Amino acid sequence: MRTTKLTSSLGIGALAGLAMGALATLATPAQAADDTIKVGILHSLSGTMAISETTLKDVMLMLIDEQNKKGGLLGKKLEPVVVDPASNWPLFAEKARELISKDKVSAVFGCWTSVSRKSVLPVFEELNNILFYPVQYEGEESSRNVFYTGAAPNQQAVPAVDYLMQKEKVQRWVLAGTDYVYPRTTNKILEAYLKSKGVKAEDIMINYTPFGHSDWQSIVADIKKFGSAGKKTAVVSTINGDANVPFYKELGNQGVKAEDIPVVAFSVGEEELAGIDTKPLLGHLAAWNYFQSVETPANAEFIKEWKAYTKNDKRVTNDPMEAHYIGFNMWVKAVEAAGTTEPDKVIDAMVGVSVPNLTGGYSAMLPNHHITKPVLIGEVQENGQFDVVSKTPGLVPGDEWSDYLPDSKDLIADWRKPMSCGNFNVKTGKCGGKGS
Amino acid sequence: MRRALRWLMAVCVVVATSTAAFAADLRPIVQSLGSGGYSGTEKALEQLSEAGDPAAVPVIEALQAGDLQVRKSDNAVVIARKAGDAFALTDPLSGADLGQAAAADLTRIRINNSLRRAISATLGALTLMSPDAGVRRSAADAVFKSRDANALATLETAIAKEQDKGVRAAMEQARAAVLLTGAAAATMPDADVQAAVDTLAARGDRDALVLLNMVAASGASEATKKSAASAIATVEQKLALWGALQNLWYGLSLGSVLLLAAIGLAVTFGVMGVINMAHGEMVMIGAYTTFLVQEFFRAHAPGLFDLSILVALPAAFIVSGGVGIIIERSVIRWLYGRPLETLLATWGLSLALQQAVRSIFGPTNREVGAPSWMSGAFELGGLTITYGRLWIVVFAFAVFAALLAALKRTWFGLSIRAVTQNRPMANAMGIRTARVDALTFGLGSGIAGLAGVALSQIDNVSPNLGQGYILDSFMVVVFGGVGNLWGTLVGALTLGTMNKFLEPYAGAVLGKILVLVFIILFIQRRPRGLFALKGRAVEA
């Protein structure tokens, strides 16, 4: 009896050891010499966010691999250092510290949720390193050490609402979101924006649901009820992650068609649709700065490389992947211009760098560390892809401090010298104001 | 009198224009569907609607299905349907065979939401005279929705000829909607408005309410307005009643999902007393088994796809139950009587299982399809009931009944009860308690697997599936009374209904918090839950 007990606990111990070993190999830097430049990749590979972030790790590995094939950077090879913050916000900060202090990386590409970004922000500022953040977010932030390559609200939410207002003649709005900072801030901006356009308070319904909400019956019924008041109604969805699948399934089951009540989503891309039967969703909308279905030579090339790299013909591409593509190429260009990977010099060289994006134009890094992007609106097709129905004629510059919120409308960010400030108040003429 | 005359004239004009347009050749209009982008297509569609010629129906249906394409060589609009690697082309109007073309030689005429709307409106107006009653019915509904003035003349003729009572009612409602929203609405004679109000009051749903509100706010006579107002009051009362019933149904449906998720835990935690944090992962394994079974059906027997769920049920029970038995034999049996260590060990196991599934199947969601008998919804009076939810409710009660019967009426159930009530005595009577423990844990896990099959229909099939249900399951079991299956049933239904009645008032987030607060207070009053076990069994 005793021996079996021992072997079983040995077994558990061995298992635990194995797991630790696996983690350790992920985290340990390869025997590094000075002839490589290290690039940190800080994306969750386990836990709730793995569903979205694993793809971004893969795309970074692909980009680094390609750069190395082209001869590396400054005559050195790039070396990716992958860590797994396991969807655990405090662990993000720990892992970021480890990447910068122990692995001595030159830049980090990572984070998905705003809370993970907020968690690592002090680490990057304290240790003075660079973070590329590739996801659309709520704005109201600008840090010297962070480059925001995803969309600010004015590059996604506001143009989407404009489209619905002009093309679909929507007069009544449901703002539905998951209950955390990104949807709450975005909805606050949208509410102010809609009111500035003359929409009455009774024509706006705001609804929040917990993370991973799975029973959408009564909310979808409420939306149907709200939409049957004789005015054209649309749903603006900031519902995040896993909750989307049951939401769309319920919409399909209750027969809410895009012709009657269109749903425009800011967090649903090709990857999220891969888990749903899209036939009932035909015509529902999404607003992004990139869709896989965009027909440009650069995009065709990117998709081909991605499928070859992942050895999977069914893998899809999405918007945050393009953001990393842009961010990585910008960093490469800035390092080449600065002639060093020294963060201070690279940060200064970043502003003004312009690289091709995948939608047939150029994206440039602005002094507020956000970038210029086109805004695309797409309708869901039966094959799980989006059909682009609207594209802004020019590029939209990212606006970090929203003009529609009273707390931030007077703030701007400009990291060029001599201003070098992330929250400059144009009213008082001083650096430092509300919001940050 | 003058008003009536003017009204008559308006009708005449509509009829005259539509008959005149009948003569127009459709070909140039169909040709123009393919040029000018969305707005060009929309304009051509409008012309087709004005022409009012049913010959255009197959063309519009092809446009809706995405089969209408433009041949690049001569810009001709053709119907192209997939035939092997290439497309078979036919003429949209005559249906003549135009040979084949490769995908690269064709451009699909793209449609967006506003076009889709225009298509269903036009199709509605053009199919009002169809020989098929079902088609006429949906045509009338489409016109009701689109309020297309072009359809009025056809609608009048169709009503005069209609034999089917239900379809005629739908057509009359459509006519009322068109008249009330049309350009001539302000000058309509009172009697007509009154007739329209009566028709709509009989319809009595939310769409009717919109139109009635319009009448009540319009320049109609006082008497008409008054009758509209009383119709509104009746309709609203009716809707409120149906709304409450609908909430009850939602509560029942959420309750049955909770029941399914919790009932396996009622066995492992309730009967055996094992705090099994990996219970959610058993549900998740059941869902992934469903995915694998469906993949098998997709690859080998796509025709039998509708049966895949039925095959998945025993498969999920066996797989999850098997994993459960392995877990019991390898980990849990060493930890009986040490709840804290059990909790930590099973929690670790749940993380390990999640990561294992993530490594094997990838972190992204897997698509589990709904069989045709589980998709869509039907109307029952004012209730909308989705088939998927209905089957889950039925299934949850079936599982509950089966488990109850297994525990009360079989030898195995008797052994489980004997072991949990008095282990040394059961042992002395020759029951192999260790084996019963393993099988009981397997039973609870297998039932969790069954829940996974049902949940795969309404939730994500991802490694995190189980996490969302573990907390709710414990809540249900503790609330209902540990060790009592009936308590689990009543607990699940109570919490489900309470959640759904709170949600419309308090919102989903606050609703959940309120339910949690209620349970905490309740447990303070009755620490053993709704149905506490009494007698010696409690101490054992």
Interface residues (C-beta under 8 A of the other chain):
Chain A: K5 S8 S9 G11 I12 L15 A19 L45 S46 G47 T48 A50 I51 T54 T55 K167 E168 D179 N207 Y208 T209 P210 G212 H213 S214 D215 Q217 S218 I219 A221 D222 K225 S228 A229 G230 D242 V245 P246 K249 E250 G252 N253 Q254 G255 A258 E259 D260 P262 E271 E272 A274 G275 I276 D277 L282 G283 L285 E379 D387 V389
Chain B: Y38 R110 N112 N113 S114 R116 R117 S120 K145 R206 D207 L209 V210 N213 M214 Q246 N247 Y250 S253 L254 V257 S330 V331 W334 A352 Q354 Q355 R358 G362 P363 T364 N365 R366 E367 G369 A370 S375 G376 A377 T384 T386 Y387 G388 R389 I458 D459 N460 V461 S462 P463 N464 Q467 G468 N499 K500 E503 P504 G507 A508 V509 K512
